Amino acid sequence: MSRSQALQSYILLRLLLAPLMLWVITTVVFLLLRATPGDPVDAILGPRAPANFKQEMREQLGLAGSLWEQYVDYMGHLLKLDLGESATSGGETVWQIVGDYFPATAELAIAGMLVAVIAGTTIGALAASHPNTKTDLFGRLYGIVTYSIPMFWFGMVLQFVFAVNLGWFPLGTRFPATMPPPESITGLYVVDSLLAGNIEKLLTSLHYLALPSLTLGLLIGGIFERIIRVNLRRTLQADYVEAARARGIPERRIVIAHALKNALIPAITVLGLTFAALLGGAVLTEVTFSWPGLASRLYEAITQRDYPTVQGIVVFFAAIVVVASIVIDVLNALIDPRIRY
């Protein structure tokens, strides 16, 4: 079997397995929510609410009937791409919530990923090209410290230093209440400001985006730093690198034009999956900075015991991760001819 045929078979297999993965995730979330103690109807309406109101709320939450009947009903709606209706947002559907809140999460994830790639690649490359020096020690410490620091704590430290003490950045939110946000085209304030040619709103959007994206990016950048440093150091010991040095090619050119390119290949998988995880895992950052994103909305739904919203948002994020994993595997195979399936 040729490499292209093997790759096509692998892609087909992954596409066939994707619904199974989503079904497993959906089932686990469904069971975990119903295994949590307490009555969500009492949490929403209060224990003294009339019985007919409670029954109506149970039907809305999909809690009427036995556990199996609830599961079959939920999966039936999910197969029709119906994520349900929020129990705490006045009849708003989960798809409407996703449409309203996801652009903020996507913008934060994109900005955070840019910071992570720039910081991680730069520090990792410098550490690998200067082994057993202070630069290498700094790179090692950066990778260890960023892995161990809690994200919410780091965010509060940045808020205290740069927002409270120095006053350089706002404490939180996505845009000032005294100024109307950019006209929604993509939902991404930075992009919408650029499309409208509004420099003032562009700078304001970047100003409010800076601290949350630095919080995400600097901590996630430690992952890329470790991968780049280890792989680049191994690559710099390869025969073709020694041959390039023997020909008198400057070390900086060898690192950037030859070695770093190959060292980045293992980071592609981590890059894609980390970005997908950022879309759904930025809850602590969004809550810390009062960022009105979908992850923050998920946190609110969990505290309010809003089952349809929690299930719908988790399924949406799970679909993103599954699709991202397939795309990254395909890109890896196209970029690196050594990969075989």
C-alpha positions in Angstrom: 0.0 0.0 0.0 1.4 3.4 -1.0 1.8 6.2 1.5 -1.1 8.2 0.0 -3.4 5.2 0.2 -2.4 4.5 3.8 -3.0 8.2 4.7 -6.4 8.1 3.1 -7.3 4.9 5.0 -6.1 6.5 8.2 -8.2 9.7 7.6 -11.3 7.6 6.8 -10.8 5.6 10.0 -10.5 8.7 12.1 -13.6 10.2 10.5 -15.5 7.1 11.3 -14.2 7.0 14.9 -15.0 10.7 15.5 -18.8 10.2 16.1 -17.9 7.3 18.6 -15.6 9.7 20.5 -18.3 12.3 20.7 -20.8 9.8 21.8 -18.5 8.6 24.6 -17.9 12.2 25.8 -21.5 13.1 25.6 -22.6 10.0 27.6 -20.0 10.6 30.3 -21.1 14.3 30.7 -24.8 13.2 30.7 -24.2 10.7 33.5 -21.9 12.9 35.6 -24.4 15.7 35.6 -27.1 13.4 36.9 -24.8 11.8 39.4 -24.1 15.2 41.2 -25.9 15.6 44.5 -28.9 17.9 44.8 -31.9 18.7 42.7 -31.2 21.1 39.8 -34.9 22.1 39.7 -34.7 23.2 43.4 -31.5 25.0 42.7 -33.1 27.0 39.9 -36.7 27.6 41.2 -36.2 27.1 44.9 -37.6 24.3 47.1 -40.9 26.2 47.7 -41.8 26.6 44.1 -45.2 25.2 43.0 -45.3 21.5 41.9 -46.6 22.3 38.4 -43.7 24.8 37.9 -41.2 22.2 39.0 -42.6 19.6 36.6 -42.5 22.1 33.8 -38.9 22.8 34.6 -38.0 19.1 34.7 -39.4 18.7 31.2 -37.4 21.7 30.0 -34.2 20.3 31.6 -34.8 16.8 30.2 -35.2 15.3 33.6 -38.7 13.9 33.2 -38.9 10.1 33.1 -36.4 7.5 33.9 -32.7 7.9 33.3 -32.8 5.8 30.2 -35.7 7.8 28.8 -33.8 11.0 29.5 -30.8 9.6 27.7 -32.7 8.5 24.6 -34.5 11.8 24.4 -31.3 13.8 24.7 -29.4 11.7 22.1 -32.3 12.0 19.8 -32.2 15.8 19.9 -28.4 15.7 19.6 -28.6 13.6 16.4 -30.7 16.4 15.0 -28.0 18.9 16.1 -30.4 20.3 18.7 -28.3 21.3 21.7 -31.4 22.2 23.7 -32.7 25.4 25.4 -31.1 27.1 28.3 -33.1 26.8 31.6 -31.8 30.1 33.0 -31.6 32.5 30.0 -35.3 33.1 29.2 -35.8 30.6 26.4 -32.5 31.2 24.7 -31.2 28.2 22.8 -27.7 26.8 23.5 -26.8 27.5 19.9 -27.6 31.2 20.5 -25.4 31.1 23.6 -22.6 29.6 21.6 -22.9 32.2 18.9 -23.0 35.1 21.4 -20.1 33.9 23.6 -17.8 31.8 21.5 -16.2 34.7 19.5 -14.8 36.2 22.7 -13.3 32.8 23.7 -11.8 32.4 20.2 -10.2 35.8 20.2 -8.7 35.2 23.6 -7.4 31.8 22.5 -5.9 33.1 19.3 -4.1 35.9 21.1 -2.9 33.6 23.9 -1.7 31.1 21.4 0.3 33.8 19.5 2.0 34.8 22.7 2.7 31.2 23.6 4.2 30.4 20.2 6.4 33.5 20.1 7.6 33.2 23.8 8.0 29.4 23.7 9.8 29.2 20.4 12.1 32.1 21.1 13.1 31.0 24.6 13.4 27.4 23.6 15.6 28.2 20.5 17.9 30.4 22.6 18.2 27.8 25.3 19.0 25.0 22.9 21.6 27.0 21.0 23.4 28.1 24.2 23.6 24.8 26.2 24.9 24.9 29.8 24.7 28.7 30.0 22.5 31.2 31.9 20.3 31.3 28.9 19.8 27.6 29.0 19.1 27.7 32.8 16.5 30.5 32.2 14.8 28.3 29.6 14.7 25.4 31.9 13.3 27.5 34.8 10.7 29.0 32.4 9.4 25.6 31.4 9.2 24.3 35.0 7.7 27.4 36.6 5.1 28.0 34.0 4.0 24.4 34.2 3.5 24.6 38.0 2.0 28.1 38.4 -1.8 28.1 38.8 -3.3 30.1 35.9 -5.8 32.0 38.0 -3.1 33.0 40.5 -0.8 34.3 37.7 -3.7 36.2 36.3 -4.4 37.9 39.6 -0.7 38.8 40.0 -0.6 40.4 36.6 -3.8 42.3 37.5 -2.3 43.5 40.8 0.9 44.7 39.2 -0.1 46.1 35.9 -3.7 47.1 36.5 -3.9 48.1 40.2 -0.4 49.3 41.0 0.8 50.7 37.6 -2.6 51.3 36.0 -1.4 50.3 32.6 -4.2 47.9 31.8 -7.8 47.5 32.8 -8.7 44.9 35.5 -11.0 42.9 33.3 -13.9 42.7 30.8 -13.6 42.8 27.1 -14.5 46.4 26.2 -15.2 49.6 28.2 -18.8 50.2 29.1 -18.5 53.9 28.1 -17.7 53.0 24.5 -19.9 50.9 22.1 -18.0 47.8 20.8 -17.1 47.5 17.1 -19.9 46.6 14.8 -20.2 42.8 14.8 -18.9 41.2 11.6 -16.9 38.3 12.8 -17.5 38.7 16.6 -13.7 39.2 17.1 -13.3 42.8 18.2 -9.8 43.2 16.9 -10.7 41.9 13.5 -14.0 43.9 13.4 -12.1 47.1 14.3 -9.6 46.4 11.5 -12.4 45.8 9.0 -14.1 49.0 10.0 -10.9 50.9 9.9 -11.5 52.2 13.4 -8.0 52.6 15.0 -9.4 53.9 18.3 -11.5 50.8 18.9 -8.6 48.6 17.6 -6.2 49.9 20.2 -8.9 49.7 22.9 -9.6 46.0 22.0 -5.9 45.2 22.2 -5.6 47.1 25.4 -8.3 45.0 27.1 -7.0 41.8 25.4 -3.4 42.2 26.6 -3.4 40.9 30.2 -5.7 37.9 29.6 -3.7 36.8 26.6 -0.4 37.3 28.4 -1.7 35.1 31.2 -2.7 32.3 28.9 0.2 32.7 26.5 3.1 32.9 29.0 2.0 29.9 30.9 1.2 27.8 27.8 4.4 29.0 26.2 6.3 26.8 28.7 5.0 23.7 26.9 6.4 24.9 23.6 9.7 25.9 25.2 10.3 22.4 26.5 9.5 20.8 23.2 11.5 23.2 21.1 14.5 23.1 23.4 14.7 19.3 23.6 14.1 18.7 19.8 16.3 21.6 18.7 19.2 20.4 20.9 18.9 16.9 19.3 18.7 18.4 15.8 21.8 20.5 16.4 23.7 17.3 16.9 22.6 15.8 13.6 25.1 15.0 10.9 23.7 17.5 8.4 24.1 20.3 11.0 27.8 19.4 11.5 28.3 19.4 7.8 26.7 22.9 7.5 29.1 24.1 10.3 32.0 22.5 8.4 31.1 24.6 5.3 31.3 27.7 7.4 27.6 28.6 7.5 26.9 31.0 10.4 25.5 29.3 13.5 22.5 31.7 13.6 21.6 30.7 10.0 22.0 27.0 10.8 19.6 27.3 13.8 16.9 29.3 12.1 17.0 28.0 8.5 17.8 24.4 9.1 17.6 23.0 12.6 14.6 24.9 13.9 12.4 23.9 10.9 12.8 20.2 11.8 12.5 20.9 15.5 9.1 22.5 15.0 7.6 19.3 13.5 6.9 17.7 16.9 5.4 20.9 18.1 2.7 21.0 15.5 0.7 18.3 17.2 1.0 20.1 20.5 0.2 23.4 18.9 -3.1 22.2 17.4 -4.3 20.3 20.4 -3.3 23.0 22.8 -5.2 25.6 20.8 -8.3 23.3 20.8 -7.9 22.9 24.6 -7.5 26.6 25.0 -10.9 27.2 23.4 -12.5 25.1 26.1 -10.1 25.3 28.9 -9.7 29.1 29.5 -12.4 29.0 32.2 -10.1 30.2 35.0 -8.7 33.0 32.9 -12.1 34.2 31.7 -13.5 34.1 35.2 -10.4 35.9 36.6 -10.6 38.7 34.0 -14.5 38.8 33.8 -14.0 37.9 30.1 -17.4 37.3 28.5 -16.5 34.1 26.7 -18.1 30.7 26.3 -15.9 29.1 28.9 -17.0 31.7 31.4 -20.6 31.0 30.4 -20.0 27.3 31.0 -18.9 28.1 34.5 -22.1 30.1 35.1 -24.2 27.2 33.8 -22.5 24.7 36.1 -23.1 26.9 39.1 -26.7 27.4 38.1 -27.2 23.7 37.4 -28.3 24.5 33.9 -28.0 21.0 32.4 -28.9 21.7 28.8 -26.4 24.6 28.6 -23.6 22.6 30.2 -24.2 19.6 28.0 -24.4 21.6 24.8 -21.3 23.7 25.5 -19.2 20.6 26.4 -20.4 18.8 23.3 -19.4 21.8 21.2 -16.0 22.0 22.7 -15.5 18.3 22.4 -16.3 18.5 18.7 -13.7 21.2 18.3 -11.0 19.0 19.9 -11.9 15.9 17.8 -11.8 17.9 14.6 -8.6 19.6 15.6 -6.9 16.2 16.4 -7.8 14.9 12.9 -6.6 18.0 11.1 -3.3 18.0 13.1 -2.7 14.3 12.2 -3.2 15.1 8.5 -0.9 18.1 8.6 1.8 16.1 10.3 1.6 13.5 7.6 1.8 16.1 4.9 4.7 18.0 6.5 6.8 15.1 7.7 7.3 12.4 5.0 8.8 10.1 7.6 5.4 9.5 9.2 3.7 6.3 8.1 0.2 5.0 8.8 
